[in-house]
Every structure is written in C-alpha cells, then in structure tokens.
Amino acid sequence: MRDLIDWINVERLSVLVAALALLGILYSWRSAQAAKASADAARSQAASAREQVDLGRQQIDLLLRQMEQTDKAQRATRQAQEESLQPTVVVDIAPAPNDRSVMMLVIENIGPSIARNVRINVSPPPVRAAGNPNAKAIHEWAVFNRAIKTMPPRHRMEFFFDIGFQRFANGVNNAFTFTVNADGPFGPVPELIYDVDLEVMRDTWVGQATLGKVIQQMEKGNRAVDGLTAAVRHLDPEVRRSKRAAMEEAEKEFELE
C-alpha cells in the first residue's frame, strides 16, 4: 500500500484523472449517439404513425364518400321508382276527334296510379268567342273551382271550349297557363304547369275540312234535292193532263176519218 502511495505522484495522478475524464467523454459521446439514434428512431416512428393516421383518415373519407354516393344513388332510385308510380294529370286544348271545328278542353290522367284531390287553375281567365254571352264564364266552371276527388289512370274529361274559326276571327286571347296540383300514393305530386298557346294552330285552321262543314254541305244538297223533288211532283199532274189531251185529240181525228 505504501508502495502504491509512493508510486502515485502529481504527474501520475493527473494522467489518471485525464484518462478517466477521457473515458467519461467517450461514454458520454456514445450515450449521446445512442440517444440521438433513439431520437431518430422515435422521430421516424412518429412520422410513420402520422402517415398511418393520414392514410386512415383518407380511407375513412373515401369510405364516407362512397357511403354518401351510395345513399344518393339509393335516394335517386327510390325517387325514380316513386315518380314512375305517380299520377300525371295533363291539361290541353285540342280539336274534337269527331269534329275538328270544335275546340275541347281535355283533362286526362296518363299516369299509372289514381290521382286524388286534383286542383286546376288557369291564368288568364279564358273568354269564349262563340256561344251565349250570358252563359257561365269558363273560369267559373266547377273544374277550376272545386277539386276533382279521384281520377283513375286513363280517365279523360272533355269540355266544350270554343269554335275554332270564330275564336281565331275575333282576336281573343289564346295563350293560357294551367297549373295542376294533386295527391298520389306517396303524397303530394310535384306541381305541373302547362303553357297552352292556340296561336300555333291559327294558320292550320283556315280552310280546314271538318266534319261539321261536310254535314253542312250534305244538308244543303239534301235541301236542293228536296226542292227538285217537290218541283217534279208539282209538274207531274200537268204532264199527265197534256198527254191525256193529246190522246183525246188523236182519237177524235181518227173518228172523223
């Protein structure tokens, strides 16, 4: 022990302290490198975790968009199915099928289901060019002031509207807007609006051969035939008297000879 104490002097002690300090520095450096490596690894793991979180968020957003698109497609399909089953009430003004000189107001349910509580409004109020001026105005008809309780599929209603050639000759208003509201099997049906402009038929109506005109011509021909028949019947006794007189005169001449 005494030898060890005698061996240690200031110089040797300084060297020993320096060596120990160097070992401490080396240990600290290695610890720092290990800590840095651990920090880098933790930083990399955190970045990977963020990437995974972002990827998961993107997948969730994609899944939500897919669900939203699927929901929209289902709603559109359901709406299309409901609309295909809804009643469709149309309103139009057209020539009568048996006499094209007559204009008819036509209301028809062309849909596949029953229309209920059908309400029809017209603007502006139509004015009839022909007929009795004291008759009820068109806009006062019950069909425009009371709801039609039920209209089964293909149910058609026709109302006399006017005479074509008189309507276009009198210069009355020929543009109307019909608004139709009704209830179907799934509740209220979307409002339908029909813009009817009769002016497009003005040129086609002029000189149009109609059943009414044909009947008028036939009646005129029948009256002419009746007059000719009456004239023949009136002349027939005169003809017979002339023949009888001629025969009697011939007989007298024969007797004289």
C-alpha positions as CSV (number, residue, x, y, z in Angstrom):
1,M,0.0,0.0,0.0
2,R,2.9,2.3,0.9
3,D,4.5,1.4,-2.4
4,L,1.3,2.3,-4.2
5,I,1.2,5.6,-2.4
6,D,4.8,6.3,-3.1
7,W,4.1,5.4,-6.8
8,I,1.3,7.9,-7.1
9,N,2.6,11.4,-7.6
10,V,1.1,14.5,-9.0
11,E,2.0,13.8,-12.6
12,R,0.7,10.2,-12.5
13,L,-2.4,11.4,-10.7
14,S,-3.0,13.9,-13.4
15,V,-2.6,11.3,-16.1
16,L,-5.0,9.0,-14.3
17,V,-7.6,11.8,-14.0
18,A,-7.2,12.7,-17.6
19,A,-7.6,9.1,-18.6
20,L,-10.7,8.8,-16.5
21,A,-12.1,12.1,-18.0
22,L,-11.4,10.8,-21.5
23,L,-13.3,7.6,-20.6
24,G,-16.2,9.7,-19.4
25,I,-16.1,11.8,-22.5
26,L,-16.1,8.6,-24.6
27,Y,-19.0,7.2,-22.6
28,S,-20.9,10.5,-22.9
29,W,-20.3,10.6,-26.6
30,R,-21.6,7.0,-27.0
31,S,-24.6,7.8,-24.8
32,A,-25.3,10.9,-26.9
33,Q,-25.0,8.8,-30.1
34,A,-27.4,6.2,-28.7
35,A,-29.8,8.9,-27.5
36,K,-29.6,10.5,-31.0
37,A,-30.2,7.2,-32.6
38,S,-33.2,6.6,-30.3
39,A,-34.5,10.1,-31.0
40,D,-34.2,9.5,-34.8
41,A,-35.9,6.2,-34.4
42,A,-38.7,7.8,-32.3
43,R,-38.9,10.6,-34.9
44,S,-39.2,8.0,-37.7
45,Q,-41.8,6.1,-35.8
46,A,-43.8,9.3,-35.2
47,A,-43.6,10.1,-38.9
48,S,-44.7,6.6,-39.7
49,A,-47.5,6.9,-37.2
50,R,-48.6,10.3,-38.8
51,E,-48.5,8.7,-42.2
52,Q,-50.7,5.8,-40.9
53,V,-53.1,8.3,-39.3
54,D,-53.3,10.3,-42.6
55,L,-53.8,7.1,-44.6
56,G,-56.5,6.0,-42.2
57,R,-58.1,9.4,-42.4
58,Q,-58.0,9.2,-46.2
59,Q,-59.6,5.7,-46.1
60,I,-62.3,7.0,-43.8
61,D,-63.0,10.0,-46.1
62,L,-63.2,7.6,-49.1
63,L,-65.5,5.3,-47.2
64,L,-67.7,8.2,-46.2
65,R,-67.8,9.5,-49.8
66,Q,-68.7,6.0,-51.0
67,M,-71.5,5.8,-48.4
68,E,-72.7,9.2,-49.5
69,Q,-72.7,8.3,-53.2
70,T,-74.5,5.0,-52.4
71,D,-77.1,6.9,-50.3
72,K,-77.6,9.4,-53.2
73,A,-78.0,6.6,-55.7
74,Q,-80.5,4.8,-53.4
75,R,-82.5,8.0,-53.0
76,A,-82.4,8.7,-56.7
77,T,-83.5,5.1,-57.4
78,R,-86.3,5.4,-54.8
79,Q,-87.4,8.8,-56.2
80,A,-87.4,7.4,-59.8
81,Q,-89.5,4.5,-58.7
82,E,-91.9,6.7,-56.8
83,E,-92.2,9.1,-59.8
84,S,-92.8,6.2,-62.2
85,L,-95.8,5.3,-60.0
86,Q,-97.1,8.8,-59.5
87,P,-100.2,10.0,-61.4
88,T,-99.7,12.6,-64.2
89,V,-102.7,14.9,-64.9
90,V,-102.3,16.8,-68.2
91,V,-104.4,19.7,-69.4
92,D,-104.7,20.7,-73.1
93,I,-106.9,22.4,-75.6
94,A,-107.3,20.5,-78.8
95,P,-109.8,19.9,-81.7
96,A,-112.5,17.4,-81.0
97,P,-111.8,13.9,-82.6
98,N,-115.2,13.7,-84.4
99,D,-115.4,17.4,-85.5
100,R,-112.2,19.4,-85.8
101,S,-114.1,22.7,-86.0
102,V,-114.8,22.3,-82.2
103,M,-112.1,23.0,-79.6
104,M,-112.2,20.9,-76.5
105,L,-110.6,21.4,-73.1
106,V,-109.1,18.0,-72.2
107,I,-108.1,16.8,-68.8
108,E,-106.6,13.3,-68.5
109,N,-104.6,11.2,-66.0
110,I,-101.9,9.5,-68.1
111,G,-100.1,8.1,-65.1
112,P,-100.2,4.6,-63.7
113,S,-102.0,5.4,-60.4
114,I,-105.0,7.2,-59.1
115,A,-104.8,11.0,-58.8
116,R,-106.7,12.4,-55.8
117,N,-107.7,15.9,-54.8
118,V,-106.8,17.3,-58.3
119,R,-106.8,21.1,-58.3
120,I,-106.6,23.0,-61.6
121,N,-106.1,26.8,-62.0
122,V,-106.0,28.8,-65.3
123,S,-104.5,32.2,-66.0
124,P,-105.6,34.5,-67.5
125,P,-109.3,33.7,-67.3
126,P,-110.3,32.3,-70.7
127,V,-113.0,34.2,-72.7
128,R,-115.2,32.2,-75.1
129,A,-115.6,33.8,-78.6
130,A,-118.6,31.8,-79.6
131,G,-121.9,30.9,-77.8
132,N,-124.3,32.6,-75.4
133,P,-122.7,35.7,-73.8
134,N,-124.9,35.1,-70.8
135,A,-123.5,31.6,-70.2
136,K,-121.2,30.9,-67.3
137,A,-117.6,32.0,-68.0
138,I,-115.0,29.3,-68.5
139,H,-113.0,30.2,-65.4
140,E,-116.2,29.8,-63.3
141,W,-116.6,26.2,-64.2
142,A,-116.5,23.8,-61.3
143,V,-113.4,22.0,-62.6
144,F,-111.5,25.2,-61.9
145,N,-113.1,26.0,-58.6
146,R,-113.5,22.5,-57.0
147,A,-111.0,19.7,-56.5
148,I,-111.6,16.6,-58.5
149,K,-111.7,13.9,-55.8
150,T,-110.4,11.0,-57.9
151,M,-109.0,10.4,-61.4
152,P,-108.1,6.8,-62.1
153,P,-105.5,6.0,-64.7
154,R,-106.5,6.9,-68.3
155,H,-109.5,8.8,-67.0
156,R,-110.3,11.6,-69.5
157,M,-112.6,14.6,-69.2
158,E,-113.6,16.8,-72.2
159,F,-115.3,20.1,-72.1
160,F,-116.5,22.3,-75.0
161,F,-114.2,25.2,-75.1
162,D,-115.0,27.2,-78.3
163,I,-115.5,27.1,-82.1
164,G,-112.2,27.3,-83.9
165,F,-112.9,29.6,-86.8
166,Q,-114.8,32.1,-84.6
167,R,-112.0,32.1,-81.9
168,F,-109.3,33.0,-84.4
169,A,-111.5,35.5,-86.1
170,N,-112.5,37.5,-83.0
171,G,-108.9,38.3,-81.9
172,V,-109.4,37.0,-78.3
173,N,-106.5,35.9,-76.1
174,N,-105.3,32.4,-77.0
175,A,-102.4,31.9,-74.5
176,F,-103.1,30.3,-71.2
177,T,-101.2,28.7,-68.3
178,F,-102.8,25.7,-66.5
179,T,-101.4,24.8,-63.0
180,V,-102.2,21.3,-61.7
181,N,-101.7,20.1,-58.1
182,A,-102.7,16.6,-57.0
183,D,-102.0,13.8,-54.5
184,G,-100.7,10.4,-55.4
185,P,-99.9,7.2,-53.5
186,F,-96.8,8.8,-51.9
187,G,-98.2,12.1,-51.0
188,P,-98.4,15.4,-52.9
189,V,-97.3,15.2,-56.6
190,P,-94.9,17.9,-57.8
191,E,-96.8,20.8,-59.3
192,L,-97.3,20.6,-63.1
193,I,-97.5,23.7,-65.3
194,Y,-98.8,23.6,-68.9
195,D,-98.4,26.6,-71.2
196,V,-101.0,26.3,-74.0
197,D,-100.8,28.7,-76.9
198,L,-103.6,28.2,-79.5
199,E,-102.0,30.7,-81.9
200,V,-99.8,28.0,-83.4
201,M,-103.0,26.4,-84.8
202,R,-104.3,29.6,-86.4
203,D,-102.8,29.0,-89.9
204,T,-103.7,25.3,-89.9
205,W,-107.3,26.1,-89.0
206,V,-108.0,28.2,-92.1
207,G,-109.8,26.3,-94.8
208,Q,-109.7,23.1,-92.7
209,A,-112.2,20.4,-93.9
210,T,-114.2,19.4,-90.9
211,L,-117.0,17.0,-90.3
212,G,-119.2,20.0,-89.4
213,K,-118.6,21.6,-92.8
214,V,-119.2,18.3,-94.6
215,I,-122.6,17.9,-92.7
216,Q,-123.5,21.5,-93.7
217,Q,-122.8,20.7,-97.4
218,M,-124.8,17.5,-97.2
219,E,-127.7,19.3,-95.6
220,K,-127.5,22.0,-98.3
221,G,-127.5,19.2,-101.0
222,N,-130.5,17.5,-99.3
223,R,-132.4,20.7,-99.3
224,A,-131.7,21.1,-103.1
225,V,-132.8,17.5,-103.8
226,D,-136.0,18.1,-101.7
227,G,-136.7,21.2,-103.8
228,L,-136.2,19.4,-107.1
229,T,-138.5,16.5,-105.9
230,A,-141.2,19.0,-104.9
231,A,-140.9,20.7,-108.4
232,V,-141.2,17.3,-110.2
233,R,-144.2,16.4,-108.1
234,H,-145.8,19.8,-108.9
235,L,-145.2,19.3,-112.7
236,D,-146.3,15.7,-112.8
237,P,-150.1,16.4,-113.0
238,E,-149.6,18.9,-115.7
239,V,-147.6,16.4,-117.8
240,R,-150.3,13.8,-117.4
241,R,-153.0,16.2,-118.4
242,S,-151.1,17.2,-121.5
243,K,-150.7,13.6,-122.5
244,R,-154.4,12.9,-122.0
245,A,-155.4,15.9,-124.1
246,A,-153.1,14.8,-126.9
247,M,-154.5,11.3,-126.9
248,E,-158.1,12.6,-126.9
249,E,-157.4,14.8,-129.9
250,A,-155.8,11.9,-131.8
251,E,-158.9,9.8,-131.2
252,K,-161.3,12.5,-132.5
253,E,-159.3,12.8,-135.7
254,F,-159.4,9.1,-136.2
255,E,-163.2,9.0,-135.8
256,L,-163.6,11.8,-138.4
257,E,-161.7,9.9,-141.0
